[in-house]
Amino acid sequence: MGGKAVSGSQLWAAMVLLLLLLLLQSAQSVLIKYDGFQVELESVKKLNELEKQLTSNSLPETSPALPAVCHHLALPKDLQPVCASQKAASIFEALSTIATDECELCINVACTGCY
C-alpha cells in the first residue's frame, strides 16, 4: 500500500493538539440569550444556588418588584443588569428554566457556545 508509518513524536504531537483542543472547547462558556440579556450558564447556576439559599433563610422580600437575589453581593456580574429591568423576576425565572440540562446539551435555541 506504500503508506508511511507514523513516528512516535508525530503521534505524541497529535495527542497534545487534541488535548489542547478539548481543553479550549471546555473552557468556552455556554451563553444564554434571553430578552436582550446575555449571561453565562454558570452564572445562572449560581443564581439558582443563591435563590435556594435565600429561600432557606426565609428572609422577607425587600421589594415586590425587585427579587431579593438582586441585593445579594454574590450575584454574578453578568446577571446584575437584569435587576434594572422591571421584568427582573420573570427573567430570572425564565433563565432558571432554560438553564437545565437542555442548555448543556444544546437543545434550547437560547443557548450558544455549547457542543
Protein Blocks (a to p, Z undefined) as FASTA:
>chain_A
ZZacddfklmmmmmmmmmmmmmmmmmpccdddeehiacdfklmmmmmmmmmmmmmnopac
fbfklcfklmpmklcfklmmmmmpmklmmmmmmmmmmmmmklmnomafkbghiZZ
